[in-house]
Amino acid sequence: MQQIIIGFHLDDEQHWVADLACGHTQHVRHTPPWQNRPWVLTEQGRKEKLGMVLNCKTCDCFEESLDDKT
């Protein structure tokens, strides 16, 4: 399910995590060549991504579990 990024924070291992409008979170690591997100390394880059939409895997799992009950 698509959710808007409303903020960012660092986890205990100093990896950047996006705070989503649904209340869930998602890591947004820059680990080339697997994940190329250099914008996450700067405050300006993160600020520019506020309002961007990410797919929330937690919401997807919740939605799937509801579908299984119908």
MMTF fields as JSON, N, C-alpha, C and O atoms, coordinates in Angstrom:
{
  "mmtfVersion": "1.0.0",
  "mmtfProducer": "UNKNOWN",
  "numBonds": 279,
  "numAtoms": 280,
  "numGroups": 70,
  "numChains": 1,
  "numModels": 1,
  "chainsPerModel": [1],
  "groupsPerChain": [70],
  "chainIdList": ["A"],
  "bondAtomList": [4, 2, 8, 6, 12, 10, 16, 14, 20, 18, 24, 22, 28, 26, 32, 30, 36, 34, 40, 38, 44, 42, 48, 46, 52, 50, 56, 54, 60, 58, 64, 62, 68, 66, 72, 70, 76, 74, 80, 78, 84, 82, 88, 86, 92, 90, 96, 94, 100, 98, 104, 102, 108, 106, 112, 110, 116, 114, 120, 118, 124, 122, 128, 126, 132, 130, 136, 134, 140, 138, 144, 142, 148, 146, 152, 150, 156, 154, 160, 158, 164, 162, 168, 166, 172, 170, 176, 174, 180, 178, 184, 182, 188, 186, 192, 190, 196, 194, 200, 198, 204, 202, 208, 206, 212, 210, 216, 214, 220, 218, 224, 222, 228, 226, 232, 230, 236, 234, 240, 238, 244, 242, 248, 246, 252, 250, 256, 254, 260, 258, 264, 262, 268, 266, 272, 270, 276, 274],
  "bondOrderList": [1, 1, 1, 1, 1, 1, 1, 1, 1, 1, 1, 1, 1, 1, 1, 1, 1, 1, 1, 1, 1, 1, 1, 1, 1, 1, 1, 1, 1, 1, 1, 1, 1, 1, 1, 1, 1, 1, 1, 1, 1, 1, 1, 1, 1, 1, 1, 1, 1, 1, 1, 1, 1, 1, 1, 1, 1, 1, 1, 1, 1, 1, 1, 1, 1, 1, 1, 1, 1],
  "groupList": [{"groupName": "MET", "atomNameList": ["N", "CA", "C", "O"], "elementList": ["N", "C", "C", "O"], "formalChargeList": [0, 0, 0, 0], "bondAtomList": [1, 0, 2, 1, 3, 2], "bondOrderList": [1, 1, 2], "singleLetterCode": "M", "chemCompType": "L-PEPTIDE LINKING"}, {"groupName": "GLN", "atomNameList": ["N", "CA", "C", "O"], "elementList": ["N", "C", "C", "O"], "formalChargeList": [0, 0, 0, 0], "bondAtomList": [1, 0, 2, 1, 3, 2], "bondOrderList": [1, 1, 2], "singleLetterCode": "Q", "chemCompType": "L-PEPTIDE LINKING"}, {"groupName": "ILE", "atomNameList": ["N", "CA", "C", "O"], "elementList": ["N", "C", "C", "O"], "formalChargeList": [0, 0, 0, 0], "bondAtomList": [1, 0, 2, 1, 3, 2], "bondOrderList": [1, 1, 2], "singleLetterCode": "I", "chemCompType": "L-PEPTIDE LINKING"}, {"groupName": "GLY", "atomNameList": ["N", "CA", "C", "O"], "elementList": ["N", "C", "C", "O"], "formalChargeList": [0, 0, 0, 0], "bondAtomList": [1, 0, 2, 1, 3, 2], "bondOrderList": [1, 1, 2], "singleLetterCode": "G", "chemCompType": "PEPTIDE LINKING"}, {"groupName": "PHE", "atomNameList": ["N", "CA", "C", "O"], "elementList": ["N", "C", "C", "O"], "formalChargeList": [0, 0, 0, 0], "bondAtomList": [1, 0, 2, 1, 3, 2], "bondOrderList": [1, 1, 2], "singleLetterCode": "F", "chemCompType": "L-PEPTIDE LINKING"}, {"groupName": "HIS", "atomNameList": ["N", "CA", "C", "O"], "elementList": ["N", "C", "C", "O"], "formalChargeList": [0, 0, 0, 0], "bondAtomList": [1, 0, 2, 1, 3, 2], "bondOrderList": [1, 1, 2], "singleLetterCode": "H", "chemCompType": "L-PEPTIDE LINKING"}, {"groupName": "LEU", "atomNameList": ["N", "CA", "C", "O"], "elementList": ["N", "C", "C", "O"], "formalChargeList": [0, 0, 0, 0], "bondAtomList": [1, 0, 2, 1, 3, 2], "bondOrderList": [1, 1, 2], "singleLetterCode": "L", "chemCompType": "L-PEPTIDE LINKING"}, {"groupName": "ASP", "atomNameList": ["N", "CA", "C", "O"], "elementList": ["N", "C", "C", "O"], "formalChargeList": [0, 0, 0, 0], "bondAtomList": [1, 0, 2, 1, 3, 2], "bondOrderList": [1, 1, 2], "singleLetterCode": "D", "chemCompType": "L-PEPTIDE LINKING"}, {"groupName": "GLU", "atomNameList": ["N", "CA", "C", "O"], "elementList": ["N", "C", "C", "O"], "formalChargeList": [0, 0, 0, 0], "bondAtomList": [1, 0, 2, 1, 3, 2], "bondOrderList": [1, 1, 2], "singleLetterCode": "E", "chemCompType": "L-PEPTIDE LINKING"}, {"groupName": "TRP", "atomNameList": ["N", "CA", "C", "O"], "elementList": ["N", "C", "C", "O"], "formalChargeList": [0, 0, 0, 0], "bondAtomList": [1, 0, 2, 1, 3, 2], "bondOrderList": [1, 1, 2], "singleLetterCode": "W", "chemCompType": "L-PEPTIDE LINKING"}, {"groupName": "VAL", "atomNameList": ["N", "CA", "C", "O"], "elementList": ["N", "C", "C", "O"], "formalChargeList": [0, 0, 0, 0], "bondAtomList": [1, 0, 2, 1, 3, 2], "bondOrderList": [1, 1, 2], "singleLetterCode": "V", "chemCompType": "L-PEPTIDE LINKING"}, {"groupName": "ALA", "atomNameList": ["N", "CA", "C", "O"], "elementList": ["N", "C", "C", "O"], "formalChargeList": [0, 0, 0, 0], "bondAtomList": [1, 0, 2, 1, 3, 2], "bondOrderList": [1, 1, 2], "singleLetterCode": "A", "chemCompType": "L-PEPTIDE LINKING"}, {"groupName": "CYS", "atomNameList": ["N", "CA", "C", "O"], "elementList": ["N", "C", "C", "O"], "formalChargeList": [0, 0, 0, 0], "bondAtomList": [1, 0, 2, 1, 3, 2], "bondOrderList": [1, 1, 2], "singleLetterCode": "C", "chemCompType": "L-PEPTIDE LINKING"}, {"groupName": "THR", "atomNameList": ["N", "CA", "C", "O"], "elementList": ["N", "C", "C", "O"], "formalChargeList": [0, 0, 0, 0], "bondAtomList": [1, 0, 2, 1, 3, 2], "bondOrderList": [1, 1, 2], "singleLetterCode": "T", "chemCompType": "L-PEPTIDE LINKING"}, {"groupName": "ARG", "atomNameList": ["N", "CA", "C", "O"], "elementList": ["N", "C", "C", "O"], "formalChargeList": [0, 0, 0, 0], "bondAtomList": [1, 0, 2, 1, 3, 2], "bondOrderList": [1, 1, 2], "singleLetterCode": "R", "chemCompType": "L-PEPTIDE LINKING"}, {"groupName": "PRO", "atomNameList": ["N", "CA", "C", "O"], "elementList": ["N", "C", "C", "O"], "formalChargeList": [0, 0, 0, 0], "bondAtomList": [1, 0, 2, 1, 3, 2], "bondOrderList": [1, 1, 2], "singleLetterCode": "P", "chemCompType": "L-PEPTIDE LINKING"}, {"groupName": "ASN", "atomNameList": ["N", "CA", "C", "O"], "elementList": ["N", "C", "C", "O"], "formalChargeList": [0, 0, 0, 0], "bondAtomList": [1, 0, 2, 1, 3, 2], "bondOrderList": [1, 1, 2], "singleLetterCode": "N", "chemCompType": "L-PEPTIDE LINKING"}, {"groupName": "LYS", "atomNameList": ["N", "CA", "C", "O"], "elementList": ["N", "C", "C", "O"], "formalChargeList": [0, 0, 0, 0], "bondAtomList": [1, 0, 2, 1, 3, 2], "bondOrderList": [1, 1, 2], "singleLetterCode": "K", "chemCompType": "L-PEPTIDE LINKING"}, {"groupName": "SER", "atomNameList": ["N", "CA", "C", "O"], "elementList": ["N", "C", "C", "O"], "formalChargeList": [0, 0, 0, 0], "bondAtomList": [1, 0, 2, 1, 3, 2], "bondOrderList": [1, 1, 2], "singleLetterCode": "S", "chemCompType": "L-PEPTIDE LINKING"}],
  "groupTypeList": [0, 1, 1, 2, 2, 2, 3, 4, 5, 6, 7, 7, 8, 1, 5, 9, 10, 11, 7, 6, 11, 12, 3, 5, 13, 1, 5, 10, 14, 5, 13, 15, 15, 9, 1, 16, 14, 15, 9, 10, 6, 13, 8, 1, 3, 14, 17, 8, 17, 6, 3, 0, 10, 6, 16, 12, 17, 13, 12, 7, 12, 4, 8, 8, 18, 6, 7, 7, 17, 13],
  "groupIdList": [1, 2, 3, 4, 5, 6, 7, 8, 9, 10, 11, 12, 13, 14, 15, 16, 17, 18, 19, 20, 21, 22, 23, 24, 25, 26, 27, 28, 29, 30, 31, 32, 33, 34, 35, 36, 37, 38, 39, 40, 41, 42, 43, 44, 45, 46, 47, 48, 49, 50, 51, 52, 53, 54, 55, 56, 57, 58, 59, 60, 61, 62, 63, 64, 65, 66, 67, 68, 69, 70],
  "secStructList": [7, 3, 3, 3, 3, 3, 3, 3, 3, 3, 7, 6, 6, 1, 7, 3, 3, 3, 3, 3, 6, 6, 1, 7, 3, 3, 3, 7, 7, 7, 5, 6, 6, 6, 5, 7, 7, 4, 4, 4, 4, 1, 2, 2, 2, 2, 2, 2, 2, 6, 6, 7, 3, 3, 3, 7, 2, 2, 2, 2, 2, 2, 2, 2, 2, 2, 2, 2, 6, 7],
  "xCoordList": [0.846, 0.0, 0.9, 1.869, 0.575, 1.369, 1.134, -0.008, 2.232, 2.153, 3.152, 4.184, 2.843, 3.678, 4.733, 4.452, 5.96, 7.027, 6.752, 6.593, 6.696, 6.446, 7.661, 7.662, 8.69, 9.886, 10.919, 10.698, 12.051, 13.139, 13.748, 13.709, 14.308, 15.085, 16.152, 16.075, 17.149, 18.196, 17.813, 17.31, 18.05, 17.802, 19.021, 19.97, 18.998, 20.084, 21.422, 22.48, 21.372, 22.597, 23.004, 23.875, 22.369, 22.663, 22.3, 22.965, 21.234, 20.678, 19.452, 18.689, 19.256, 18.113, 16.829, 16.794, 15.783, 14.467, 13.442, 13.435, 12.586, 11.515, 10.315, 9.912, 9.751, 8.508, 7.366, 7.349, 6.415, 5.329, 4.039, 3.841, 3.171, 1.916, 1.032, 0.225, 1.167, 0.346, 0.8, 0.113, 1.982, 2.521, 3.603, 4.271, 3.785, 4.843, 6.145, 6.179, 7.206, 8.514, 9.118, 8.713, 10.099, 10.804, 12.23, 12.459, 13.196, 14.59, 14.795, 14.224, 15.615, 15.967, 17.488, 18.042, 18.14, 19.599, 20.193, 19.579, 21.411, 22.213, 23.336, 24.345, 23.16, 24.145, 24.382, 23.94, 25.094, 25.342, 26.132, 26.941, 25.939, 25.07, 23.645, 22.825, 23.32, 21.989, 20.926, 19.848, 21.208, 20.262, 21.013, 21.937, 20.627, 21.324, 20.461, 19.639, 20.66, 19.899, 20.836, 20.774, 21.699, 22.641, 21.948, 22.536, 20.718, 19.979, 19.762, 19.607, 19.748, 19.466, 20.628, 20.453, 21.796, 22.986, 23.052, 23.861, 22.209, 22.252, 20.889, 19.845, 20.935, 19.694, 18.839, 17.623, 19.479, 18.751, 18.105, 16.96, 18.827, 18.29, 17.066, 16.07, 17.147, 15.997, 14.825, 13.678, 15.102, 14.055, 13.315, 12.095, 14.064, 13.452, 12.546, 11.673, 12.741, 11.928, 10.69, 9.866, 10.544, 9.319, 8.136, 8.175, 7.098, 5.936, 6.014, 5.019, 7.201, 7.36, 6.59, 6.414, 6.146, 5.367, 6.265, 7.048, 6.138, 6.804, 5.742, 4.653, 6.063, 5.167, 5.406, 6.514, 4.385, 4.505, 4.239, 3.113, 5.284, 5.163, 4.325, 3.652, 4.361, 3.563, 2.077, 1.28, 1.699, 0.29, -0.129, -1.247, 0.776, 0.471, 0.179, -0.773, 0.995, 0.801, -0.516, -1.229, -0.84, -2.099, -3.28, -4.253, -3.184, -4.247, -4.436, -5.566, -3.326, -3.388, -4.053, -4.841, -3.738, -4.337, -5.848, -6.605, -6.286, -7.724, -8.39, -9.502, -7.703, -8.231, -8.393, -9.337, -7.465, -7.521, -8.734, -9.202, -9.25, -10.383, -11.726, -12.759, -11.718, -13.001, -13.306, -14.344],
  "yCoordList": [-1.169, 0.0, 1.243, 1.318, 2.184, 3.402, 4.325, 4.598, 4.805, 5.704, 6.849, 6.681, 7.991, 9.182, 9.213, 8.876, 9.624, 9.823, 11.134, 12.183, 11.064, 12.266, 12.674, 13.741, 11.831, 12.156, 11.049, 10.035, 11.258, 10.28, 10.232, 11.217, 9.086, 8.979, 7.907, 7.094, 7.915, 6.893, 5.775, 6.031, 4.529, 3.409, 3.204, 3.987, 2.173, 1.905, 1.625, 1.809, 1.177, 0.876, 2.022, 1.86, 3.184, 4.391, 4.272, 4.848, 3.515, 3.419, 4.319, 4.393, 5.01, 5.898, 5.117, 4.14, 5.574, 4.949, 6.029, 7.105, 5.734, 6.661, 6.417, 5.276, 7.504, 7.45, 7.685, 8.692, 6.757, 6.827, 7.331, 7.203, 7.898, 8.486, 7.461, 7.832, 6.201, 5.151, 4.8, 4.078, 5.328, 5.014, 3.955, 3.718, 3.317, 2.314, 2.991, 4.194, 2.202, 2.713, 1.809, 0.657, 2.349, 1.546, 2.055, 3.258, 1.128, 1.515, 2.054, 1.545, 3.084, 3.671, 3.792, 4.891, 2.644, 2.596, 2.937, 2.729, 3.467, 3.675, 2.651, 2.871, 1.53, 0.443, -0.026, -1.106, 0.812, 0.44, -0.863, -1.127, -1.666, -1.461, -1.951, -1.84, -2.484, -3.058, -1.982, -2.084, -0.965, 0.13, 1.436, 1.75, 2.183, 3.412, 4.606, 5.09, 5.066, 6.195, 7.209, 7.418, 7.84, 8.797, 9.977, 10.62, 10.272, 11.382, 11.216, 12.204, 9.97, 9.726, 10.179, 10.332, 10.389, 10.73, 12.202, 12.567, 13.056, 14.482, 14.947, 14.413, 15.949, 16.505, 17.081, 16.895, 17.776, 18.363, 17.264, 17.406, 16.182, 15.073, 14.459, 14.179, 14.249, 13.682, 14.666, 14.258, 15.944, 16.963, 16.977, 17.137, 16.808, 16.804, 15.594, 15.634, 14.531, 13.315, 13.295, 12.387, 14.28, 14.349, 14.492, 15.298, 13.713, 13.726, 12.694, 12.427, 12.108, 11.052, 9.809, 9.583, 9.028, 7.831, 6.6, 6.412, 5.762, 4.454, 3.379, 3.645, 2.177, 1.058, 0.528, 0.095, 0.557, 0.066, -1.44, -1.887, -2.199, -3.655, -4.142, -5.167, -3.418, -3.8, -3.645, -4.523, -2.53, -2.348, -3.422, -3.933, -3.768, -4.818, -6.137, -6.832, -6.486, -7.752, -7.735, -8.738, -6.599, -6.469, -6.623, -7.31, -5.981, -6.052, -7.492, -7.947, -8.206, -9.596, -10.47, -11.356, -10.225, -11.046, -10.791, -11.701, -9.573, -9.297, -10.003, -10.515, -10.032, -10.715, -12.211, -12.829, -12.794, -14.226, -14.576, -15.713, -13.609, -13.88, -13.755, -14.091, -13.269, -13.114, -14.298, -14.329],
  "zCoordList": [0.0, 0.0, 0.0, 0.755, -0.83, -0.961, 0.235, 0.605, 0.838, 1.988, 1.802, 1.153, 2.367, 2.244, 3.345, 4.495, 2.98, 3.966, 4.7, 4.075, 6.038, 6.827, 7.663, 8.276, 7.689, 8.46, 8.351, 7.689, 9.013, 9.025, 10.418, 11.155, 10.774, 11.997, 11.807, 10.885, 12.691, 12.684, 13.635, 14.729, 13.222, 14.121, 15.028, 14.978, 15.842, 16.789, 16.11, 16.713, 14.85, 14.103, 13.184, 12.329, 13.362, 12.586, 11.106, 10.245, 10.822, 9.476, 9.418, 10.381, 8.283, 8.131, 7.902, 7.154, 8.563, 8.508, 8.156, 8.753, 7.192, 6.823, 7.728, 7.952, 8.244, 9.011, 8.028, 7.32, 7.984, 7.009, 7.641, 8.849, 6.828, 7.302, 8.008, 8.86, 7.674, 8.283, 9.699, 10.421, 10.092, 11.412, 11.377, 12.384, 10.239, 10.089, 9.66, 9.405, 9.585, 9.183, 8.124, 7.964, 7.4, 6.399, 6.271, 6.139, 6.312, 6.126, 4.708, 3.743, 4.608, 3.312, 3.256, 3.265, 3.197, 3.217, 1.854, 0.807, 1.911, 0.701, 0.767, 1.437, 0.07, 0.073, -1.363, -1.755, -2.149, -3.546, -3.628, -2.739, -4.628, -5.786, -5.567, -6.479, -4.403, -4.176, -4.01, -4.597, -3.229, -3.016, -3.223, -2.472, -4.222, -4.56, -4.149, -4.927, -2.931, -2.386, -1.739, -0.527, -2.525, -1.931, -1.263, -0.393, -1.648, -1.054, 0.442, 1.16, 0.92, 2.333, 3.23, 4.438, 2.648, 3.428, 3.833, 4.686, 3.234, 3.58, 4.094, 3.721, 4.953, 5.477, 4.35, 4.326, 3.427, 2.292, 1.44, 1.01, 1.199, 0.413, 1.06, 0.393, 2.373, 3.082, 3.064, 2.881, 3.249, 3.255, 1.917, 1.874, 0.831, -0.504, -0.732, -1.6, 0.028, -0.149, 0.746, 0.631, 1.638, 2.43, 1.474, 0.545, 1.706, 0.823, -0.291, -0.966, -0.487, -1.484, -1.027, 0.17, -1.967, -1.659, -1.694, -2.625, -0.663, -0.606, -0.436, 0.072, -0.86, -0.629, 0.785, 1.102, 1.631, 3.003, 3.013, 2.796, 3.266, 3.268, 4.447, 4.346, 5.56, 6.727, 6.423, 6.756, 5.791, 5.393, 4.389, 4.456, 3.449, 2.475, 3.168, 2.812, 4.156, 4.886, 5.646, 5.684, 6.252, 6.977, 6.025, 6.333, 4.873, 3.871, 3.378, 3.203, 3.156, 2.699, 3.76, 3.429, 5.037, 6.086, 6.18, 6.518, 5.887, 5.845, 4.685, 4.815, 3.532, 2.354, 2.609, 2.117, 3.384, 3.681, 4.532, 4.5, 5.296, 6.179, 5.492, 6.072, 4.243, 3.537, 2.672, 2.011]
}
